[in-house]
């Protein structure tokens, strides 16, 4: 997202903070160039809140691990900051390759706006700040996880195949009733159930939640979305089956562990370096099963 400027002598493009023009050799005076930029941008100026949020995003990113930093751009919005000797700190925000806003925070606290293109992208700033705050909470919050939560997250997942087969057999035996029950749930209620799941995931397992939201190609995004919707549906229905007394709570937990692994596997196969764990998805799926159990 490096901004380009024109040489005042020959008009050719020069890199920001370059000492000389590569074409004519003219020495470049950046303080003067900054003043000109400030004057040209004075007619349209971003809000102080927008600038504050971008600075806070950059500040939080510097405290995160490299893997967590990659998640801050899950919504496709990127923020970078560069320390400039003498001039202060330069902030750039926008798309991965094209900045929508560039500004400098000077040592005296004032700001110079070098580039500002107003647009819908500004709504992503607050969303990205929320992501950064969530990742910061993950970093700090894991220190205070209960031993049970740590064990559930770190322990290898063991799926009992016999239990899964029993659940499948019961589903076939009662397919007509289960199918009728599912189709009695209208679309708004299904979306509400999915939102309940996403909300729980965002609070309890932010890394998995953010990897679900990562900006991907349409094919990969559809694959993950379909996996999530299908396994949330299955979790709801096995809860219903348990409420009917057809399967045990232990069998529900085992099935949800399997469903969680399926979701995590689809994410890991779609996102290079993804860290999603099935245990996180399975824990939240248990709450969806509880809804199905209650409906029975």
N, C-alpha and C positions, 0 to 999 in steps of 0.2 A: 504494500500500500504506500510505496514511496511517492511523495508528491513531486511533480516536475515543474520547473519555472523556466522563464525565457531569459537569455542573456540580454542585458540592457543595451549592449553594443551591436551584436549581430542578429539577435532575435532567435538564435538556436536554443533548443532545450538544454537545461543544465540541471544536475541533481541538486536537491536541497542540501545546503551547507557545503557544496563543493567550493574549493578555493579559487579555481580558475575555470573559464570556459574552455572546453576541449577544442572548439572550432577556431576562435579568434585569440584566445589567451588572455582575455580581459580578466583582471582580478575582481572577484565578486564581493560586494559589500552587503552582507546579510542583514545587519541591523536596519539599513535603509530599505531593503526589500521587505522586511517584516513590517515597517511602518506603512509602506504602500499597500501591503496585503490587508493590514488592519483598517486602513481607510476605505479600501474597496469593499470590505465585508461589513462595514459599519451600518449599512442600510438594512441588513437582515442579520439579526443576531440571535443565536440560540438562547434558551432560558438558562438561568444560572443552575436550576435544578438539573437540567439535562447534563450540563458540564460537570456538576458535582457527582452525579451518578456514574458518569464515564470514568472519572478519576477514582471513585470508590471501587468500581469493577477492576480497574488496573491494579489498585492497591491490594485487593483481596487475591487476585491472580498470582501476585508475587509471593504470597504466603502458602500457596498450594503446591502439591506435587505435580510433576509434569503430566501424569495421567489425569489428575483432576483438572488441570488447566485445559486439557483438550475437551473436557465435558462442558466448560463454560460457554462454548460455542455450539451447544446442542441445538439451539434454535436458528443457527446459521448467521449469528451476529458476532463479529470479532472486534476485540479491543486490544490495542497494543500501546505501550508507552516506551519512550526512549529518553534517557538522560542526556541532555546536551550541555557540554561544558560552557559555562558563563551564561547561556541563554535560559536555562531552566529545564523543564521536562516537556517533551512533545507527546501529545496523545492523538491516536488515530483510531477511528471506529467506523464500522460499516460492514461491507461484504468482505469475503476472504481476500479479494484482489483489488477492490476499488473502495477507497475510503469515502464516506459520506460527510465526515467532519474531521478536521485536523485543527488542533489548537495547541498553544504553548502556555504553560503555567510558568511565569517568570519568578525569579527568586524573591521579588517583593510581593508576590501573591497575586499580581494582576494577570490577566489572560489576554493573549493575542489570538484572534480567530483567523486562521489561514485559509480554511475552506469550510463551507457549510452549505449543504444541499438539503433543505427541509423535505420531509416526506414521511411515509408510513413507517419507515425503519425506526423512527423515534420511539414507537411503542415497544420495540424489542429491547430498548435500553433497560426499562424497568423489569422486564421479564428476565433479562440476562443477570441483572443485579440480584433478583430472587434466586436464580440458579447458583450464583456465587455464594450468597449467604447460606444456602442449603449445603453446599459443599464444605463451607467453613464449619458448619454445625456437625457435619459428618466427621470431619477431621478432629474436632474437639470432643464430639459426643461419644465416639467409640471408646474413649477413656472411661466413660461412665456406663457402658453397657453392662447389663447384668451377666453373671457367669452363664446363665441359661441361654441368653441371646448370643453370646460369643460362641458357645458350644454348638448351637444350632447353625450358626453361620459358617464356622470353621470346620466342623466335622464332615467327613465324607458321607455322601448320601447313599443309603442302602435301600434299594427298592425290592420288596417282596413280590416276586412274580406270581406266586400262588394267590396272593390276595388280589392282585390286579385281575387275574383270571376269574376269580369269584365275582368281583364287581362287574366284569363284562358279562358273565353268565346271568347275573341278576338283572342287568340292564336289558338283556335279550328277553328274559322271562316276562318282564313288566314293561316292555317297550311301548305298547299302545298307551298305557296310562301315563308313562313318563313323557311321551311325545305330546299327548293331549295337554298335560300340565304345562309343558314348555310353550306350546302355541297359545295357551290362555294368557300368557304374559305379553302385554302390549309393548310396542317399541319404546315408548318413553320410559317404562319401568326397566326394560333391559338396559337402556342407556344409563339410567340411574344406578343400576347395579354395577355396571362397568366403571362409572365415575366414583362409586364408593371404593371400588378396588384401587383405582388410580390414586385416590386421595390417601388411602391407607399406605400405599406403596411410597408415595412422596414423603410422608411423615416418618415412616419407619425405615425405609430402605432407599434413600435419595439417589445413590449411585445407580441402582437398577432402574429407578424411575427416569433418571436423566438419559440413560442409555436407550430406553424405550423411545425417548423424544428426540434422539439425535437426528440431525438433518441428513437423510440418506437418499439414494436414488429411489425412484418410484417403485421399482420392482422389489427392492430390499425392504422399503417401508411397508409395502403391502404385505409382504411375507410375515413381518413381525406383527403387524396389526391383526392379520388373520389368525396367527398363532395365539395372540393374546385373547381375542374374542372367543375363539373356540374353546380354549382351556378355562376361561372364566365361566363359560356356559357349562362345561363339564363339571366344574367345581360346584356350581349351583345345583346341578341335577343330582350329584352324588349326595349332597346335603339333604335333598328331598328324599332320596332313597333311604338314607339313614333315619330321617324323621319317620318314615313309614315302617321302620324296623327291619328292613330287608338286608342292610349291611351294618357293620359295627363302626364306632367312631375311629377305632384303630385302622380299619380298612379305608375310611375316608382320609385319614392323615397320610396313609401310604399312597393312595391314589393322587392326592394333591402334591406329594413329593415328586411323583412321576410327572405330573402336569407342569410343575415348576421347573423341572429339569428340561422339559421340552421347550418352554419359553426361553429359558436362559441359553439353551443350545442354539436356538434360532438367532438370538441376538449375537452370540459369540461368532457364529458363522457369517454374520452380516457386517459386523463392525470389527475392524482390525484392532486387536488389543483390548477388546471389551472384557470387563471384569464381572459381569452379572453372574450371580449364583442362584441355582434353583431353590435353595433354602429360603431366600428372601421372597421369591414369588410364591412359594408354597405356603409360607406363613400368612401372607395376605389372602391367599386363596381360601384358607381355612375360615376366614371371616365371611367369605361369599358362601361357603358351604353352610354356615350357620343361618344365613338368610333362607336358603332352600329348606333347611331342617325346620325352621319356624313355620314356613308356608305349608309344610306337610300336616 
